[in-house]
Amino acid sequence: AKIVNLATNLGAILVFGISGKILWILGFSMALGNIIGGLIGARLALRGGSTLIRRVFLAVTALLIVRLALDTFL
């Protein structure tokens, strides 16, 4: 999955680079946020272990179910 993601990102840079429509500041800020989030998430997972990961997974899944229900019925 990481190789495919890298290939699509490089393809997007190539396509948008040719047309001159790359938003460099937005891209770099998103990359920085991705790196910081990955580091924080990895450290929390190492500290909290499987219990923390399970609780976060269940909380996010429950929130997604609630949001889907709200979007469907409202």
PDB file of N, CA, C, O and CB in Angstrom:
ATOM      1  N   ALA A   1       0.826  -1.196   0.000  1.00  0.00           N
ATOM      2  CA  ALA A   1       0.000   0.000   0.000  1.00  0.00           C
ATOM      3  C   ALA A   1       0.866   1.255   0.000  1.00  0.00           C
ATOM      4  O   ALA A   1       0.519   2.246  -0.641  1.00  0.00           O
ATOM      5  CB  ALA A   1      -0.937   0.001   1.207  1.00  0.00           C
ATOM      6  N   LYS A   2       1.987   1.221   0.712  1.00  0.00           N
ATOM      7  CA  LYS A   2       2.844   2.402   0.773  1.00  0.00           C
ATOM      8  C   LYS A   2       3.486   2.688  -0.577  1.00  0.00           C
ATOM      9  O   LYS A   2       3.662   3.847  -0.952  1.00  0.00           O
ATOM     10  CB  LYS A   2       3.922   2.222   1.837  1.00  0.00           C
ATOM     11  N   ILE A   3       3.833   1.642  -1.302  1.00  0.00           N
ATOM     12  CA  ILE A   3       4.443   1.836  -2.621  1.00  0.00           C
ATOM     13  C   ILE A   3       3.423   2.425  -3.592  1.00  0.00           C
ATOM     14  O   ILE A   3       3.748   3.320  -4.372  1.00  0.00           O
ATOM     15  CB  ILE A   3       4.997   0.498  -3.170  1.00  0.00           C
ATOM     16  N   VAL A   4       2.199   1.926  -3.543  1.00  0.00           N
ATOM     17  CA  VAL A   4       1.142   2.465  -4.408  1.00  0.00           C
ATOM     18  C   VAL A   4       0.857   3.916  -4.045  1.00  0.00           C
ATOM     19  O   VAL A   4       0.680   4.747  -4.936  1.00  0.00           O
ATOM     20  CB  VAL A   4      -0.150   1.620  -4.291  1.00  0.00           C
ATOM     21  N   ASN A   5       0.810   4.235  -2.762  1.00  0.00           N
ATOM     22  CA  ASN A   5       0.582   5.603  -2.313  1.00  0.00           C
ATOM     23  C   ASN A   5       1.699   6.523  -2.809  1.00  0.00           C
ATOM     24  O   ASN A   5       1.434   7.628  -3.281  1.00  0.00           O
ATOM     25  CB  ASN A   5       0.486   5.657  -0.776  1.00  0.00           C
ATOM     26  N   LEU A   6       2.935   6.067  -2.702  1.00  0.00           N
ATOM     27  CA  LEU A   6       4.062   6.856  -3.184  1.00  0.00           C
ATOM     28  C   LEU A   6       3.967   7.081  -4.688  1.00  0.00           C
ATOM     29  O   LEU A   6       4.223   8.185  -5.170  1.00  0.00           O
ATOM     30  CB  LEU A   6       5.383   6.168  -2.835  1.00  0.00           C
ATOM     31  N   ALA A   7       3.603   6.046  -5.427  1.00  0.00           N
ATOM     32  CA  ALA A   7       3.492   6.164  -6.880  1.00  0.00           C
ATOM     33  C   ALA A   7       2.389   7.150  -7.270  1.00  0.00           C
ATOM     34  O   ALA A   7       2.571   7.940  -8.197  1.00  0.00           O
ATOM     35  CB  ALA A   7       3.217   4.790  -7.507  1.00  0.00           C
ATOM     36  N   THR A   8       1.264   7.114  -6.585  1.00  0.00           N
ATOM     37  CA  THR A   8       0.189   8.050  -6.917  1.00  0.00           C
ATOM     38  C   THR A   8       0.576   9.484  -6.546  1.00  0.00           C
ATOM     39  O   THR A   8       0.222  10.428  -7.251  1.00  0.00           O
ATOM     40  CB  THR A   8      -1.110   7.648  -6.196  1.00  0.00           C
ATOM     41  N   ASN A   9       1.296   9.640  -5.448  1.00  0.00           N
ATOM     42  CA  ASN A   9       1.753  10.977  -5.076  1.00  0.00           C
ATOM     43  C   ASN A   9       2.740  11.528  -6.105  1.00  0.00           C
ATOM     44  O   ASN A   9       2.652  12.694  -6.491  1.00  0.00           O
ATOM     45  CB  ASN A   9       2.401  10.950  -3.687  1.00  0.00           C
ATOM     46  N   LEU A  10       3.666  10.698  -6.541  1.00  0.00           N
ATOM     47  CA  LEU A  10       4.620  11.135  -7.556  1.00  0.00           C
ATOM     48  C   LEU A  10       3.905  11.443  -8.872  1.00  0.00           C
ATOM     49  O   LEU A  10       4.253  12.405  -9.556  1.00  0.00           O
ATOM     50  CB  LEU A  10       5.702  10.062  -7.775  1.00  0.00           C
ATOM     51  N   GLY A  11       2.916  10.636  -9.223  1.00  0.00           N
ATOM     52  CA  GLY A  11       2.127  10.901 -10.422  1.00  0.00           C
ATOM     53  C   GLY A  11       1.391  12.226 -10.332  1.00  0.00           C
ATOM     54  O   GLY A  11       1.328  12.981 -11.303  1.00  0.00           O
ATOM     55  N   ALA A  12       0.832  12.502  -9.159  1.00  0.00           N
ATOM     56  CA  ALA A  12       0.120  13.770  -8.965  1.00  0.00           C
ATOM     57  C   ALA A  12       1.076  14.953  -9.066  1.00  0.00           C
ATOM     58  O   ALA A  12       0.735  15.970  -9.669  1.00  0.00           O
ATOM     59  CB  ALA A  12      -0.593  13.784  -7.603  1.00  0.00           C
ATOM     60  N   ILE A  13       2.268  14.834  -8.484  1.00  0.00           N
ATOM     61  CA  ILE A  13       3.256  15.904  -8.592  1.00  0.00           C
ATOM     62  C   ILE A  13       3.635  16.127 -10.046  1.00  0.00           C
ATOM     63  O   ILE A  13       3.783  17.270 -10.481  1.00  0.00           O
ATOM     64  CB  ILE A  13       4.505  15.578  -7.758  1.00  0.00           C
ATOM     65  N   LEU A  14       3.794  15.055 -10.797  1.00  0.00           N
ATOM     66  CA  LEU A  14       4.137  15.164 -12.214  1.00  0.00           C
ATOM     67  C   LEU A  14       3.014  15.852 -13.003  1.00  0.00           C
ATOM     68  O   LEU A  14       3.271  16.786 -13.763  1.00  0.00           O
ATOM     69  CB  LEU A  14       4.421  13.770 -12.801  1.00  0.00           C
ATOM     70  N   VAL A  15       1.793  15.396 -12.826  1.00  0.00           N
ATOM     71  CA  VAL A  15       0.659  15.957 -13.575  1.00  0.00           C
ATOM     72  C   VAL A  15       0.437  17.425 -13.223  1.00  0.00           C
ATOM     73  O   VAL A  15       0.332  18.271 -14.112  1.00  0.00           O
ATOM     74  CB  VAL A  15      -0.620  15.153 -13.293  1.00  0.00           C
ATOM     75  N   PHE A  16       0.365  17.727 -11.921  1.00  0.00           N
ATOM     76  CA  PHE A  16       0.118  19.106 -11.522  1.00  0.00           C
ATOM     77  C   PHE A  16       1.349  19.982 -11.731  1.00  0.00           C
ATOM     78  O   PHE A  16       1.219  21.192 -11.921  1.00  0.00           O
ATOM     79  CB  PHE A  16      -0.316  19.159 -10.067  1.00  0.00           C
ATOM     80  N   GLY A  17       2.541  19.389 -11.699  1.00  0.00           N
ATOM     81  CA  GLY A  17       3.761  20.150 -11.961  1.00  0.00           C
ATOM     82  C   GLY A  17       3.838  20.611 -13.403  1.00  0.00           C
ATOM     83  O   GLY A  17       4.287  21.724 -13.676  1.00  0.00           O
ATOM     84  N   ILE A  18       3.406  19.769 -14.326  1.00  0.00           N
ATOM     85  CA  ILE A  18       3.408  20.141 -15.736  1.00  0.00           C
ATOM     86  C   ILE A  18       2.462  21.313 -15.980  1.00  0.00           C
ATOM     87  O   ILE A  18       2.772  22.215 -16.758  1.00  0.00           O
ATOM     88  CB  ILE A  18       3.012  18.941 -16.612  1.00  0.00           C
ATOM     89  N   SER A  19       1.305  21.298 -15.313  1.00  0.00           N
ATOM     90  CA  SER A  19       0.339  22.377 -15.491  1.00  0.00           C
ATOM     91  C   SER A  19       0.665  23.596 -14.623  1.00  0.00           C
ATOM     92  O   SER A  19       0.044  24.648 -14.778  1.00  0.00           O
ATOM     93  CB  SER A  19      -1.058  21.877 -15.172  1.00  0.00           C
ATOM     94  N   GLY A  20       1.628  23.461 -13.716  1.00  0.00           N
ATOM     95  CA  GLY A  20       2.033  24.579 -12.871  1.00  0.00           C
ATOM     96  C   GLY A  20       1.040  24.922 -11.783  1.00  0.00           C
ATOM     97  O   GLY A  20       0.961  26.079 -11.368  1.00  0.00           O
ATOM     98  N   LYS A  21       0.288  23.959 -11.315  1.00  0.00           N
ATOM     99  CA  LYS A  21      -0.751  24.221 -10.323  1.00  0.00           C
ATOM    100  C   LYS A  21      -0.509  23.489  -9.008  1.00  0.00           C
ATOM    101  O   LYS A  21      -1.448  22.974  -8.401  1.00  0.00           O
ATOM    102  CB  LYS A  21      -2.096  23.830 -10.877  1.00  0.00           C
ATOM    103  N   ILE A  22       0.731  23.442  -8.572  1.00  0.00           N
ATOM    104  CA  ILE A  22       1.042  22.797  -7.290  1.00  0.00           C
ATOM    105  C   ILE A  22       0.987  23.857  -6.193  1.00  0.00           C
ATOM    106  O   ILE A  22       1.598  24.919  -6.317  1.00  0.00           O
ATOM    107  CB  ILE A  22       2.454  22.097  -7.326  1.00  0.00           C
ATOM    108  N   LEU A  23       0.264  23.570  -5.137  1.00  0.00           N
ATOM    109  CA  LEU A  23       0.201  24.455  -3.979  1.00  0.00           C
ATOM    110  C   LEU A  23       1.254  23.982  -2.977  1.00  0.00           C
ATOM    111  O   LEU A  23       0.956  23.197  -2.076  1.00  0.00           O
ATOM    112  CB  LEU A  23      -1.241  24.466  -3.336  1.00  0.00           C
ATOM    113  N   TRP A  24       2.498  24.470  -3.145  1.00  0.00           N
ATOM    114  CA  TRP A  24       3.631  23.969  -2.383  1.00  0.00           C
ATOM    115  C   TRP A  24       3.461  24.184  -0.888  1.00  0.00           C
ATOM    116  O   TRP A  24       3.741  23.278  -0.103  1.00  0.00           O
ATOM    117  CB  TRP A  24       4.897  24.631  -2.851  1.00  0.00           C
ATOM    118  N   ILE A  25       3.010  25.359  -0.482  1.00  0.00           N
ATOM    119  CA  ILE A  25       2.880  25.647   0.957  1.00  0.00           C
ATOM    120  C   ILE A  25       1.871  24.702   1.597  1.00  0.00           C
ATOM    121  O   ILE A  25       2.113  24.174   2.682  1.00  0.00           O
ATOM    122  CB  ILE A  25       2.452  27.120   1.186  1.00  0.00           C
ATOM    123  N   LEU A  26       0.743  24.488   0.929  1.00  0.00           N
ATOM    124  CA  LEU A  26      -0.267  23.564   1.452  1.00  0.00           C
ATOM    125  C   LEU A  26       0.291  22.140   1.515  1.00  0.00           C
ATOM    126  O   LEU A  26       0.086  21.433   2.502  1.00  0.00           O
ATOM    127  CB  LEU A  26      -1.542  23.602   0.576  1.00  0.00           C
ATOM    128  N   GLY A  27       0.988  21.728   0.471  1.00  0.00           N
ATOM    129  CA  GLY A  27       1.556  20.376   0.441  1.00  0.00           C
ATOM    130  C   GLY A  27       2.585  20.151   1.529  1.00  0.00           C
ATOM    131  O   GLY A  27       2.581  19.114   2.192  1.00  0.00           O
ATOM    132  N   PHE A  28       3.480  21.136   1.715  1.00  0.00           N
ATOM    133  CA  PHE A  28       4.501  20.980   2.752  1.00  0.00           C
ATOM    134  C   PHE A  28       3.899  21.007   4.151  1.00  0.00           C
ATOM    135  O   PHE A  28       4.349  20.277   5.034  1.00  0.00           O
ATOM    136  CB  PHE A  28       5.548  22.073   2.624  1.00  0.00           C
ATOM    137  N   SER A  29       2.882  21.847   4.358  1.00  0.00           N
ATOM    138  CA  SER A  29       2.255  21.886   5.688  1.00  0.00           C
ATOM    139  C   SER A  29       1.512  20.570   5.968  1.00  0.00           C
ATOM    140  O   SER A  29       1.522  20.088   7.101  1.00  0.00           O
ATOM    141  CB  SER A  29       1.275  23.093   5.795  1.00  0.00           C
ATOM    142  N   MET A  30       0.875  19.993   4.957  1.00  0.00           N
ATOM    143  CA  MET A  30       0.202  18.698   5.140  1.00  0.00           C
ATOM    144  C   MET A  30       1.224  17.594   5.404  1.00  0.00           C
ATOM    145  O   MET A  30       0.986  16.720   6.238  1.00  0.00           O
ATOM    146  CB  MET A  30      -0.651  18.348   3.899  1.00  0.00           C
ATOM    147  N   ALA A  31       2.356  17.625   4.702  1.00  0.00           N
ATOM    148  CA  ALA A  31       3.403  16.623   4.928  1.00  0.00           C
ATOM    149  C   ALA A  31       3.956  16.739   6.345  1.00  0.00           C
ATOM    150  O   ALA A  31       4.177  15.730   7.015  1.00  0.00           O
ATOM    151  CB  ALA A  31       4.541  16.783   3.898  1.00  0.00           C
ATOM    152  N   LEU A  32       4.177  17.964   6.798  1.00  0.00           N
ATOM    153  CA  LEU A  32       4.682  18.170   8.160  1.00  0.00           C
ATOM    154  C   LEU A  32       3.672  17.655   9.195  1.00  0.00           C
ATOM    155  O   LEU A  32       4.051  16.996  10.164  1.00  0.00           O
ATOM    156  CB  LEU A  32       4.981  19.672   8.404  1.00  0.00           C
ATOM    157  N   GLY A  33       2.406  17.955   8.986  1.00  0.00           N
ATOM    158  CA  GLY A  33       1.373  17.448   9.893  1.00  0.00           C
ATOM    159  C   GLY A  33       1.306  15.933   9.892  1.00  0.00           C
ATOM    160  O   GLY A  33       1.097  15.318  10.937  1.00  0.00           O
ATOM    161  N   ASN A  34       1.484  15.322   8.716  1.00  0.00           N
ATOM    162  CA  ASN A  34       1.477  13.865   8.613  1.00  0.00           C
ATOM    163  C   ASN A  34       2.644  13.251   9.386  1.00  0.00           C
ATOM    164  O   ASN A  34       2.480  12.241  10.070  1.00  0.00           O
ATOM    165  CB  ASN A  34       1.535  13.437   7.145  1.00  0.00           C
ATOM    166  N   ILE A  35       3.814  13.864   9.274  1.00  0.00           N
ATOM    167  CA  ILE A  35       4.992  13.358   9.989  1.00  0.00           C
ATOM    168  C   ILE A  35       4.809  13.498  11.495  1.00  0.00           C
ATOM    169  O   ILE A  35       5.066  12.556  12.245  1.00  0.00           O
ATOM    170  CB  ILE A  35       6.262  14.105   9.539  1.00  0.00           C
ATOM    171  N   ILE A  36       4.365  14.671  11.937  1.00  0.00           N
ATOM    172  CA  ILE A  36       4.169  14.903  13.371  1.00  0.00           C
ATOM    173  C   ILE A  36       3.099  13.964  13.929  1.00  0.00           C
ATOM    174  O   ILE A  36       3.275  13.394  15.006  1.00  0.00           O
ATOM    175  CB  ILE A  36       3.775  16.374  13.632  1.00  0.00           C
ATOM    176  N   GLY A  37       1.999  13.802  13.205  1.00  0.00           N
ATOM    177  CA  GLY A  37       0.939  12.896  13.653  1.00  0.00           C
ATOM    178  C   GLY A  37       1.409  11.452  13.724  1.00  0.00           C
ATOM    179  O   GLY A  37       1.044  10.722  14.645  1.00  0.00           O
ATOM    180  N   GLY A  38       2.214  11.040  12.759  1.00  0.00           N
ATOM    181  CA  GLY A  38       2.749   9.683  12.777  1.00  0.00           C
ATOM    182  C   GLY A  38       3.672   9.439  13.965  1.00  0.00           C
ATOM    183  O   GLY A  38       3.629   8.381  14.593  1.00  0.00           O
ATOM    184  N   LEU A  39       4.505  10.431  14.264  1.00  0.00           N
ATOM    185  CA  LEU A  39       5.411  10.290  15.414  1.00  0.00           C
ATOM    186  C   LEU A  39       4.642  10.241  16.727  1.00  0.00           C
ATOM    187  O   LEU A  39       4.919   9.405  17.587  1.00  0.00           O
ATOM    188  CB  LEU A  39       6.416  11.444  15.447  1.00  0.00           C
ATOM    189  N   ILE A  40       3.677  11.141  16.875  1.00  0.00           N
ATOM    190  CA  ILE A  40       2.872  11.155  18.103  1.00  0.00           C
ATOM    191  C   ILE A  40       2.081   9.857  18.242  1.00  0.00           C
ATOM    192  O   ILE A  40       2.034   9.271  19.323  1.00  0.00           O
ATOM    193  CB  ILE A  40       1.912  12.367  18.112  1.00  0.00           C
ATOM    194  N   GLY A  41       1.462   9.408  17.155  1.00  0.00           N
ATOM    195  CA  GLY A  41       0.690   8.164  17.197  1.00  0.00           C
ATOM    196  C   GLY A  41       1.545   6.952  17.529  1.00  0.00           C
ATOM    197  O   GLY A  41       1.129   6.085  18.297  1.00  0.00           O
ATOM    198  N   ALA A  42       2.739   6.890  16.950  1.00  0.00           N
ATOM    199  CA  ALA A  42       3.620   5.751  17.229  1.00  0.00           C
ATOM    200  C   ALA A  42       4.067   5.742  18.685  1.00  0.00           C
ATOM    201  O   ALA A  42       4.114   4.692  19.325  1.00  0.00           O
ATOM    202  CB  ALA A  42       4.845   5.785  16.309  1.00  0.00           C
ATOM    203  N   ARG A  43       4.391   6.917  19.197  1.00  0.00           N
ATOM    204  CA  ARG A  43       4.828   6.977  20.604  1.00  0.00           C
ATOM    205  C   ARG A  43       3.688   6.629  21.560  1.00  0.00           C
ATOM    206  O   ARG A  43       3.891   5.928  22.552  1.00  0.00           O
ATOM    207  CB  ARG A  43       5.374   8.379  20.934  1.00  0.00           C
ATOM    208  N   LEU A  44       2.487   7.124  21.254  1.00  0.00           N
ATOM    209  CA  LEU A  44       1.336   6.774  22.101  1.00  0.00           C
ATOM    210  C   LEU A  44       1.047   5.278  22.045  1.00  0.00           C
ATOM    211  O   LEU A  44       0.720   4.668  23.062  1.00  0.00           O
ATOM    212  CB  LEU A  44       0.089   7.564  21.668  1.00  0.00           C
ATOM    213  N   ALA A  45       1.166   4.690  20.858  1.00  0.00           N
ATOM    214  CA  ALA A  45       0.908   3.254  20.728  1.00  0.00           C
ATOM    215  C   ALA A  45       1.943   2.441  21.498  1.00  0.00           C
ATOM    216  O   ALA A  45       1.607   1.420  22.098  1.00  0.00           O
ATOM    217  CB  ALA A  45       0.909   2.841  19.250  1.00  0.00           C
ATOM    218  N   LEU A  46       3.180   2.881  21.485  1.00  0.00           N
ATOM    219  CA  LEU A  46       4.212   2.151  22.224  1.00  0.00           C
ATOM    220  C   LEU A  46       4.009   2.284  23.728  1.00  0.00           C
ATOM    221  O   LEU A  46       4.230   1.328  24.471  1.00  0.00           O
ATOM    222  CB  LEU A  46       5.604   2.657  21.837  1.00  0.00           C
ATOM    223  N   ARG A  47       3.590   3.466  24.181  1.00  0.00           N
ATOM    224  CA  ARG A  47       3.357   3.666  25.613  1.00  0.00           C
ATOM    225  C   ARG A  47       2.098   2.964  26.099  1.00  0.00           C
ATOM    226  O   ARG A  47       2.111   2.298  27.134  1.00  0.00           O
ATOM    227  CB  ARG A  47       3.265   5.145  25.922  1.00  0.00           C
ATOM    228  N   GLY A  48       1.011   3.114  25.350  1.00  0.00           N
ATOM    229  CA  GLY A  48      -0.288   2.604  25.790  1.00  0.00           C
ATOM    230  C   GLY A  48      -0.513   1.145  25.488  1.00  0.00           C
ATOM    231  O   GLY A  48      -1.327   0.496  26.144  1.00  0.00           O
ATOM    232  N   GLY A  49       0.196   0.614  24.502  1.00  0.00           N
ATOM    233  CA  GLY A  49       0.048  -0.798  24.176  1.00  0.00           C
ATOM    234  C   GLY A  49      -1.269  -1.111  23.488  1.00  0.00           C
ATOM    235  O   GLY A  49      -1.964  -0.224  22.992  1.00  0.00           O
ATOM    236  N   SER A  50      -1.588  -2.388  23.472  1.00  0.00           N
ATOM    237  CA  SER A  50      -2.768  -2.853  22.752  1.00  0.00           C
ATOM    238  C   SER A  50      -4.068  -2.360  23.386  1.00  0.00           C
ATOM    239  O   SER A  50      -5.077  -2.221  22.694  1.00  0.00           O
ATOM    240  CB  SER A  50      -2.772  -4.365  22.693  1.00  0.00           C
ATOM    241  N   THR A  51      -4.053  -2.098  24.674  1.00  0.00           N
ATOM    242  CA  THR A  51      -5.262  -1.601  25.341  1.00  0.00           C
ATOM    243  C   THR A  51      -5.643  -0.229  24.800  1.00  0.00           C
ATOM    244  O   THR A  51      -6.809   0.013  24.489  1.00  0.00           O
ATOM    245  CB  THR A  51      -5.053  -1.532  26.867  1.00  0.00           C
ATOM    246  N   LEU A  52      -4.677   0.659  24.688  1.00  0.00           N
ATOM    247  CA  LEU A  52      -4.943   2.000  24.157  1.00  0.00           C
ATOM    248  C   LEU A  52      -5.396   1.919  22.700  1.00  0.00           C
ATOM    249  O   LEU A  52      -6.351   2.588  22.306  1.00  0.00           O
ATOM    250  CB  LEU A  52      -3.685   2.891  24.277  1.00  0.00           C
ATOM    251  N   ILE A  53      -4.721   1.112  21.915  1.00  0.00           N
ATOM    252  CA  ILE A  53      -5.063   0.984  20.502  1.00  0.00           C
ATOM    253  C   ILE A  53      -6.490   0.455  20.350  1.00  0.00           C
ATOM    254  O   ILE A  53      -7.245   0.945  19.510  1.00  0.00           O
ATOM    255  CB  ILE A  53      -4.062   0.053  19.783  1.00  0.00           C
ATOM    256  N   ARG A  54      -6.858  -0.533  21.150  1.00  0.00           N
ATOM    257  CA  ARG A  54      -8.197  -1.102  21.087  1.00  0.00           C
ATOM    258  C   ARG A  54      -9.249  -0.058  21.452  1.00  0.00           C
ATOM    259  O   ARG A  54     -10.279   0.043  20.786  1.00  0.00           O
ATOM    260  CB  ARG A  54      -8.307  -2.312  22.017  1.00  0.00           C
ATOM    261  N   ARG A  55      -8.997   0.717  22.505  1.00  0.00           N
ATOM    262  CA  ARG A  55      -9.958   1.735  22.938  1.00  0.00           C
ATOM    263  C   ARG A  55     -10.118   2.839  21.895  1.00  0.00           C
ATOM    264  O   ARG A  55     -11.234   3.270  21.608  1.00  0.00           O
ATOM    265  CB  ARG A  55      -9.521   2.341  24.270  1.00  0.00           C
ATOM    266  N   VAL A  56      -9.007   3.290  21.333  1.00  0.00           N
ATOM    267  CA  VAL A  56      -9.082   4.333  20.306  1.00  0.00           C
ATOM    268  C   VAL A  56      -9.812   3.805  19.080  1.00  0.00           C
ATOM    269  O   VAL A  56     -10.638   4.509  18.499  1.00  0.00           O
ATOM    270  CB  VAL A  56      -7.669   4.828  19.918  1.00  0.00           C
ATOM    271  N   PHE A  57      -9.516   2.579  18.684  1.00  0.00           N
ATOM    272  CA  PHE A  57     -10.177   1.978  17.523  1.00  0.00           C
ATOM    273  C   PHE A  57     -11.684   1.887  17.740  1.00  0.00           C
ATOM    274  O   PHE A  57     -12.464   2.230  16.851  1.00  0.00           O
ATOM    275  CB  PHE A  57      -9.599   0.583  17.240  1.00  0.00           C
ATOM    276  N   LEU A  58     -12.090   1.427  18.912  1.00  0.00           N
ATOM    277  CA  LEU A  58     -13.516   1.308  19.204  1.00  0.00           C
ATOM    278  C   LEU A  58     -14.205   2.676  19.269  1.00  0.00           C
ATOM    279  O   LEU A  58     -15.342   2.819  18.820  1.00  0.00           O
ATOM    280  CB  LEU A  58     -13.716   0.565  20.520  1.00  0.00           C
ATOM    281  N   ALA A  59     -13.521   3.676  19.823  1.00  0.00           N
ATOM    282  CA  ALA A  59     -14.094   5.016  19.897  1.00  0.00           C
ATOM    283  C   ALA A  59     -14.274   5.612  18.501  1.00  0.00           C
ATOM    284  O   ALA A  59     -15.322   6.181  18.196  1.00  0.00           O
ATOM    285  CB  ALA A  59     -13.206   5.929  20.751  1.00  0.00           C
ATOM    286  N   VAL A  60     -13.260   5.481  17.664  1.00  0.00           N
ATOM    287  CA  VAL A  60     -13.353   6.020  16.302  1.00  0.00           C
ATOM    288  C   VAL A  60     -14.428   5.286  15.519  1.00  0.00           C
ATOM    289  O   VAL A  60     -15.185   5.912  14.776  1.00  0.00           O
ATOM    290  CB  VAL A  60     -11.995   5.912  15.574  1.00  0.00           C
ATOM    291  N   THR A  61     -14.509   3.969  15.672  1.00  0.00           N
ATOM    292  CA  THR A  61     -15.539   3.198  14.975  1.00  0.00           C
ATOM    293  C   THR A  61     -16.930   3.617  15.427  1.00  0.00           C
ATOM    294  O   THR A  61     -17.831   3.757  14.600  1.00  0.00           O
ATOM    295  CB  THR A  61     -15.339   1.698  15.212  1.00  0.00           C
ATOM    296  N   ALA A  62     -17.117   3.820  16.720  1.00  0.00           N
ATOM    297  CA  ALA A  62     -18.418   4.253  17.236  1.00  0.00           C
ATOM    298  C   ALA A  62     -18.786   5.634  16.697  1.00  0.00           C
ATOM    299  O   ALA A  62     -19.935   5.867  16.324  1.00  0.00           O
ATOM    300  CB  ALA A  62     -18.407   4.273  18.776  1.00  0.00           C
ATOM    301  N   LEU A  63     -17.827   6.542  16.653  1.00  0.00           N
ATOM    302  CA  LEU A  63     -18.095   7.878  16.118  1.00  0.00           C
ATOM    303  C   LEU A  63     -18.453   7.815  14.639  1.00  0.00           C
ATOM    304  O   LEU A  63     -19.340   8.540  14.188  1.00  0.00           O
ATOM    305  CB  LEU A  63     -16.884   8.790  16.327  1.00  0.00           C
ATOM    306  N   LEU A  64     -17.783   6.971  13.887  1.00  0.00           N
ATOM    307  CA  LEU A  64     -18.110   6.821  12.469  1.00  0.00           C
ATOM    308  C   LEU A  64     -19.505   6.238  12.269  1.00  0.00           C
ATOM    309  O   LEU A  64     -20.218   6.637  11.349  1.00  0.00           O
ATOM    310  CB  LEU A  64     -17.078   5.936  11.782  1.00  0.00           C
ATOM    311  N   ILE A  65     -19.895   5.301  13.122  1.00  0.00           N
ATOM    312  CA  ILE A  65     -21.247   4.731  13.033  1.00  0.00           C
ATOM    313  C   ILE A  65     -22.290   5.801  13.329  1.00  0.00           C
ATOM    314  O   ILE A  65     -23.302   5.891  12.635  1.00  0.00           O
ATOM    315  CB  ILE A  65     -21.408   3.541  14.011  1.00  0.00           C
ATOM    316  N   VAL A  66     -22.048   6.613  14.357  1.00  0.00           N
ATOM    317  CA  VAL A  66     -22.985   7.683  14.697  1.00  0.00           C
ATOM    318  C   VAL A  66     -23.080   8.687  13.557  1.00  0.00           C
ATOM    319  O   VAL A  66     -24.177   9.109  13.189  1.00  0.00           O
ATOM    320  CB  VAL A  66     -22.555   8.388  15.995  1.00  0.00           C
ATOM    321  N   ARG A  67     -21.941   9.070  12.999  1.00  0.00           N
ATOM    322  CA  ARG A  67     -21.964  10.034  11.898  1.00  0.00           C
ATOM    323  C   ARG A  67     -22.694   9.453  10.679  1.00  0.00           C
ATOM    324  O   ARG A  67     -23.482  10.152  10.042  1.00  0.00           O
ATOM    325  CB  ARG A  67     -20.524  10.444  11.513  1.00  0.00           C
ATOM    326  N   LEU A  68     -22.444   8.215  10.362  1.00  0.00           N
ATOM    327  CA  LEU A  68     -23.130   7.593   9.227  1.00  0.00           C
ATOM    328  C   LEU A  68     -24.631   7.537   9.464  1.00  0.00           C
ATOM    329  O   LEU A  68     -25.416   7.778   8.547  1.00  0.00           O
ATOM    330  CB  LEU A  68     -22.586   6.182   8.976  1.00  0.00           C
ATOM    331  N   ALA A  69     -25.033   7.222  10.690  1.00  0.00           N
ATOM    332  CA  ALA A  69     -26.461   7.171  11.017  1.00  0.00           C
ATOM    333  C   ALA A  69     -27.087   8.565  10.888  1.00  0.00           C
ATOM    334  O   ALA A  69     -28.183   8.707  10.346  1.00  0.00           O
ATOM    335  CB  ALA A  69     -26.672   6.615  12.452  1.00  0.00           C
ATOM    336  N   LEU A  70     -26.397   9.581  11.382  1.00  0.00           N
ATOM    337  CA  LEU A  70     -26.906  10.947  11.277  1.00  0.00           C
ATOM    338  C   LEU A  70     -27.012  11.384   9.821  1.00  0.00           C
ATOM    339  O   LEU A  70     -28.010  11.985   9.423  1.00  0.00           O
ATOM    340  CB  LEU A  70     -26.003  11.913  12.051  1.00  0.00           C
ATOM    341  N   ASP A  71     -25.992  11.086   9.027  1.00  0.00           N
ATOM    342  CA  ASP A  71     -26.022  11.454   7.608  1.00  0.00           C
ATOM    343  C   ASP A  71     -27.122  10.723   6.860  1.00  0.00           C
ATOM    344  O   ASP A  71     -27.717  11.264   5.928  1.00  0.00           O
ATOM    345  CB  ASP A  71     -24.678  11.163   6.958  1.00  0.00           C
ATOM    346  N   THR A  72     -27.389   9.496   7.270  1.00  0.00           N
ATOM    347  CA  THR A  72     -28.397   8.697   6.577  1.00  0.00           C
ATOM    348  C   THR A  72     -29.801   9.161   6.918  1.00  0.00           C
ATOM    349  O   THR A  72     -30.639   9.284   6.026  1.00  0.00           O
ATOM    350  CB  THR A  72     -28.240   7.227   6.925  1.00  0.00           C
ATOM    351  N   PHE A  73     -30.072   9.417   8.175  1.00  0.00           N
ATOM    352  CA  PHE A  73     -31.423   9.692   8.607  1.00  0.00           C
ATOM    353  C   PHE A  73     -31.783  11.162   8.714  1.00  0.00           C
ATOM    354  O   PHE A  73     -32.959  11.495   8.860  1.00  0.00           O
ATOM    355  CB  PHE A  73     -31.643   9.061   9.895  1.00  0.00           C
ATOM    356  N   LEU A  74     -30.808  12.044   8.644  1.00  0.00           N
ATOM    357  CA  LEU A  74     -31.119  13.477   8.723  1.00  0.00           C
ATOM    358  C   LEU A  74     -30.864  14.073   7.399  1.00  0.00           C
ATOM    359  O   LEU A  74     -31.055  15.275   7.217  1.00  0.00           O
ATOM    360  CB  LEU A  74     -30.301  14.197   9.805  1.00  0.00           C
TER     361      LEU A  74
END
